[in-house]
Amino acid sequence: MKEKEIIELLNKMTLDEKIGQMVQIVGDIFLMDDINISTGPLKDLELPDEMLYNVGSILNVMGAQKVKKIQDKYLSKSRLKIPLLFMDDIINGYKIAFPIPIAQGCSWNVEVIKKIAEISAMESNISGANVNFSPMVDLSRDARWGRVMESIEGEDSYLGQVYAEAIVKAYQGKDVSKLGHLVSCVKHVAAYGAAEAGRDYNTVDMSEREFRQYYLPPYKAAIEAGAEMIMTSFNILNGIPATINKWLIDELLRKELNFKGVVISDYGAIEETIAHGASKDERQAALNAINAGVDIDMMSKVYANYLKELCQEDKEVENRVNKSVLRILKLKNKLGLFENPYGNTDEEKEKKYIMNKQNLKEAKKLTQETFVLLKNKNKILPLTKNSKIALIGPYADNNGITGSWSMFSDRTKNHTILDILKKRIDTKNLLYAKGTEILREKDINRILSAEGLPIINIEDEQEKEKYLLKEAIEIAKKSEIIVLAIGEHYKQSGEACSRSNISLPENQINLINELYKLNKPIVMILFNGRPLQLNNVEDKLDGILEVWFPGTTGAEAIIEVLFGDVNPSGKLTMSFPQNSGQCPIYYNHYNTGRPHVTDFRYVSRYQDIATESFYPFGYGLSYCNFKYKNLKLDKNKMKENDIIYVTVEVENQSDYEGYEVIQMYIQDLYGSVVRPVKELKGFKKEYFKPYETKKIEFKIDIEMLKFWNECLEYKAEEGEFKVYIGGNSVNTLEETFELY
Ligand code: GLC
């Protein structure tokens, strides 16, 4: 439709119809034959009866047939035939579950992330999705927070900006109405990852400078990349819930960043402003949210029940409602829904495209770039083909290797490591034992009861645990190498999954300790949704391969890396803490006045653990051995319009071929506000043949040196800088330069 036709449509709408566009509910209500509003889920929502066929969008219904059925049913009752929007959480894939976002970020390969987004967008778009609640670009520095598993950038704002732009453009393309494209809803605005103590939904309080320097840039990059939608976060930001934070939404997003798209609240977040103590009641919650500029109320009831009277009392509120509805109608128009309410939903295409062989093959390759080799003592990896392997652990024969947001993917379609190993090696060289469960009864029941699921009762749990351990010991004794597949339960990370203790569970540690006594090499394959404490097991392991939750093709991907068909190349995007007590920890920290660089007692440190992280940001090994040398700057002084060209030679001193991620960090040695000890300012992922040396070049320009200064201006300051280049954030070559 043309713009003027949209305006004409808006003018035809009744107030109920306008407000309906600003309400989002779960969509399966429309699948019920006799939608009995007075008793069904809508009753819990307490929506007025006439609201059902006025709501503007629904969430988390997928499947071409279902979506078309709902759209037909809805339009048959819609007076003005304004199509429903279908919005979904395609966090890491639809039917093909890809690695969880934190894993994707560890690929340090924008092409990998784009390709995953493209396949996910196509699978979901032909299955009915118009909007994807992704990317989540909440900077995440605290491993206790369960949602670090969704953070594409981990602890680094620069990565967040690079990845946010790539994902938004991959989802939206040049025209969101085109096949395989959908609206990107960037979330959660803002600074949700800074929840105090890593406890989900908890308080966020920081200076505007900290917010602008670290947390805002990835959201800003998504907006600049054209994201058509933003989701507000559950947390307060400096005393005011983000969802009714007028400074955040109206001043910063709409005016300063010129965001013209739609703002949707997170699930029930508008109503939750009452619990926050920021709204007296539901009526005020609705008023606060509309005044802040929230266009859609996701699954609360306050817009549906109170906006009408608020409009009748105050013309200004009705003006805001009109602006919100116009933004929503424009978005539907951009998607082409007025011409074709089904969008690109297509059952035939679904049958051909979903989980096709080509994409599964591609998925395996993409997945392999997300693995991080954390340890490889005495080059225990890659495995040799004829070694006698004892495959042990609760993840050895387990298809639950997709993350907690992979709710549309069928786990029964995932192979297990055992399945794949059986096909790869002679069964006489393969021994298998579970060794232990992922969690003991008390821990798994904590998860189940939180989900309202029936708890389990493991008869004679201790006896069973002893038996599993004994079985594992027996097969391990007969083996030459132990491959241990262990880690977190997939429901231990994701929303509302904060943990105060990020260690492996006792039963798994016990298994490691007992296997260690056999004096056989142990390679651990780690499944997890967050950095874990490993300082209490690492010394007993010869190899550690971090695979996160690798998704549908995870098992195949893992085996090919273990045997060296593919060389691991991932690098950590989040520091691994020594233990929970060290959280939050991140590489780009400030120095303090008493850095722990000597044994002097009065320095910034803990008495009982090391000060540095256990594994640093940017860290990851390879089967290659990369040597960095000859770091050179073409000049050591620059004015603001100059560029410094940085070169470094990287040599692959091995007979393996593989990728290396060469990272460039910069440190501003002093400023009007303190500056971090280093910040990532560039990276290049390069492929090396055996014994190949490459000269890698970076540029340093004034933009890289700018920061939010004491007057909250974004400027660079003259003075001395250091540039660090290396394969992680710790082992680097360095040079100095001056801005004058
Ligand atoms: C959830 C999450 C958000 C998700 C939304 C819709 O509570 O916070 O990330 O997109 O609700 O499911």
Residues whose N, C-alpha, C, O or C-beta is under 5 A from the ligand:
A	BS01	GLC	D89 F133 D266 Y267
